[in-house]
Amino acid sequence: MVMALTVDSWTLSAPVVLVSGLDLAVLLLVVALYDPQRFNWAARGVTGIVFLAFVAYLIDELLSGKSWRFGTRRETLEALLGLLIVGLPCLRYSLVGRFR
């Protein structure tokens, strides 16, 4: 949560979005861990942020112009797998409220 104090110049670019998203995720996680039954919306918010982070990661990799390879530079495939393995269950929990 101290990351907001470490940014020297605030512009409407990646640092603002990244630091704000991380701060929001930490605040929601603290609330969700305090009382999971009462504040289940906070846990759903955290998983929504995780899903959006994986979507942004995949979009960034797709726009970078790198090829889809299975060799040593496979960041685009890793972004897609991360979205499928972690991101989609997080989206399901955000919308439905359970993983199954």
N, C-alpha and C positions, 0 to 999 in steps of 0.2 A: 504494500500500500504506500510505501515511501517512494515508489518510482515516479509519481507525479511531481515530487519535489526535485528530482534529479534532472529533469528536462530543462535545458537552457533556453531554447527558443521554441515557442509553441506556434506551429503552423498547421494548416488543415491538410496534413499528410499522414504518413504512417505512424509517427510517434504519438499523435493525439489519439488516433483510433486504437492503437495497440495499448497504450497506457490506460486509456479510459475503459477499454474492454477488460483488461486484467483487473483493474480496480473494482469494476462492477462485479466481475466473477468472484473475486475474493469476498466482497461484501455479501453477495448472495450465498456463498458457501458458508460463511460464518453464521448467517441467519439460519440456513438449512441445517447446519450441524447443531445449533442450539436446541431446536425442537423440530425434528423431522416430520412429525405428524401434523403439527400446527402450521408449519411453514413449508408445506410440500411445493408450493408455487416457486419458492426460492431455488429448490433443487432442480425444478424444471427449467428455470431461467439459466442456471449454470450449464445444464446439458444443451440448452439452446445456443448458448455462447460457444460451446465446444463444437457443435455442428457448424455454426457460421464460420468458425476459425478454420475448420477443415475445408469448407467450400471456398473460402478466400485463398487457402493454400493451393487447392487444385486450380483455381482460376489463375493465380499467379504463375504456377508452373506451366499452364497451357499457353499463357500469353508470353512466356519467356522465349518461346521459339525452339526449345530443346526437343530433340527427337524422342520418341517412345522406344526405349531400348531395354533389353534384359541384361545388358552388360554392367559396366561399372557406374555409368551415369544414368540411373533409372529413377530420378526424382519424380518425374511425372507419374510413373506407375506407382511409386510409393505414396504419392498424394492421393491417387485414385483408390488404392487399397486402404489407406487410412480413412478416407471418406466412407468406404463400404463397410469396413470392420468396426470403426469407432463412431464415425459421424452419423450414419443411418440409425444405429441403436439409440444414440443421443437424441436424434430427431423424434424417434418413436416415443421415447420417454417424455420428451417435452410436450408432445401433442396428446398422448394417451395417459401418461402418468405411471406407466409400468413398462418393463422391458419385454415381457412375454405377451 
